[in-house]
């Protein structure tokens, strides 16, 4: 079994250019994504909306979620509802 050989640096190695390339690469890796992250509640979107529209309070929905082993705070649920159920 052949082991891969390490690449040799080019004969004319420019350390400053290589550092600039590595820093740009690090910046791209660390760039924060501002797309909305997936919530635990997204898996129960339909059920939570139905419970809320049928009169369940946030605390009651939290208890229902706890019965499904989904741990979430009432404030998180309230924020999620305000984003996902604007006319509820």
N, C-alpha and C positions, 0 to 999 in steps of 0.2 A: 504494500500500500504506500503510495507516494504521499509525502507531506507537502503542502503548498509552501513554496519558497517565499520568503519575505521580499517585498519590493525594495529596490534600492532608490534612494532619493536621486533626483536628477543631478547631473554634474554641476550645473549652475544653480545651486540652492539659494533662494532669496528668502531669508528668515522673516523679514518684515512683511512680504507679500503673503507668506504662509500664515503668519499670526493674524493678519487682516482677514484672510479667508476663514480661519478657525473662529475668530470673533464674530464674523457675519453668520457662520453656521450656528454658533451658540445663541445668537440673538434670534435666529429663526426658530430654534428649538424652544426657546423660552417664551416666544410670542404668545400672549394670552388669546385664547379663542373666546370671542364674545357671543358665540352662538348659544342659544338657551340650552342648558344642561337638562338631561332627563331626570324627572322627579320620580320618587317611589310611587307617588300618587298617579302617575300617568298610566300605570298598569291597571288601575281601577277607575279610570276616567269615567266611563259610562255609569258604573254603579254609584260612585260618589255623587255625580251630578243628579242622578235619579233620586237618591236619598235626600239630597239637599232640596231639590225642587218639590219633594213630597213632604217637606216640613221638618226634617231631622236637623237638629242643632249641631254645631261643629263638635261639641263634646260627645254627642251620640255617635257621630260618624267616626270620631277618633276611637271610641270604644269598639265599634264594628270593625275598624281596621286592626285594632289590637287582637280581636278574636281570630284574625287572619295572620297574626304574627307580624304585622307591619307597625313599627314603632315610629310615631310622628307626633309632633306637638300641635296643640290646637291653633297656635298662631301661624304655624306653617300651613295648616289646612286652610285657615282663613285667607292667607295671601294667595294660595293656590286657587281657591274658589273665586276670589276677586279677579284673578287673571283669566280663569277658564270658564266662568259662569257669570258673565257681566249682567245679564238680565234676570238673574235668579233671585 
